[in-house]
Amino acid sequence: MRHVFSSAGSGSRVPVPAAVLVLALTLAGCGGSGVGTGTVAGGVSSAAAAGAQDIRAVAGSGPSPAGEIGTATSTPAPSPSAPAELPGLGPRTLAQIPDDARQVLIVTGKDKDSPQSQVVLYERRTDDSGWTAGRTWAAHNALKGWTDDHYAGDLHSPIGVFTLSDAGGLLADPGTKLPYDRSGGFTIGGTGFEGEPLAGSFDYVVAIDYNREPGTSPLDWTRPLGTNRGGGIWLHVDHGGPTHGCVSLAKQHMKELLLALDPALHPVVVMGDRTSLER
């Protein structure tokens, strides 16, 4: 399994010139190739923590995801009540979910080698309350599916439990409670793996705390695990085809997600293929 990265970091955002960011996205893929710091929220294997990947935006091939990796910490014991009620998650996966997480976004891949997945946001307001499920949304993940040992450029999405701490996009903040960085650095062009245009893919973005520094813009290039472990793994607007490592949702669903996520509820994303998550 992978490390769970916490979003406990609250460092100030690091300003980066838009021109530099655009070049970085072009060279690094979906969200950039740097590896960020970040703390593990649950206990995941080091291999999983290293799964963040750079998004390499090669002309005609689409950008790679920009997720970032966080630092690992000891695995906390699963919550005694609600976590066990989350569907499709086995004991090993549940053990990686932090006790204080009251928003859990579950991304379930169709199978280990598939770029198709579905997403559901679960929420509970108190420790004693059960989980309330949101709607099921269709999504895309990486071209070659999933891995628990992610490296930059492997065209897989990292399996694991990761905190969600920062957002941003080319468009104005829709009203999210997450720190939001609006920047021209989220501009993307070219086409994806199936020839689909990539423009608008980064209109809305939520950084997945894989190999990244929580508390910074999704565009920050800090990579705690090293650039070879990938980074820039994001939740972003779907462009109609597989990603380089990110998870993509319809634009309206990304907007709804941004409005729903609340730092006070310590949101995390649990992501991977169905079989892996059931362990």
QUIHUHU-V558152 format. One line per field, one symbol per residue. ss: DSSP state (A for helix, B for strand, O for the rest). A space follows every 50 residues. Layout:
# QUIHUHU-V558152
ss = ???
This chain:
# QUIHUHU-V558152
ss = OOOOBBOOOOOOOOOOOAAAAAAAAAAAOOOOOOOBOOBOOOOOOAAAAO OOOOOOOBOOOBOOOOBOBOBOOOOOOOOOOAAAAOOOOOAAAAOOOOOO OOBBBBBBBOOOOOOBBBBBBBBOOOOOOOOBBOOOBBBBOBOOOBBOOO OOOOOOBBOBBBBBBBBBBOOOOOOOOOBBBBOAAAOOOOBOOOOOBOOO OOOOBBBBOBOOOOOOOOOOOOOBOOAAAOOOBBBBBOOOOOBOOOBBBO AAAAAAAAAAOOAAAOOBBBBBBAAAAOO
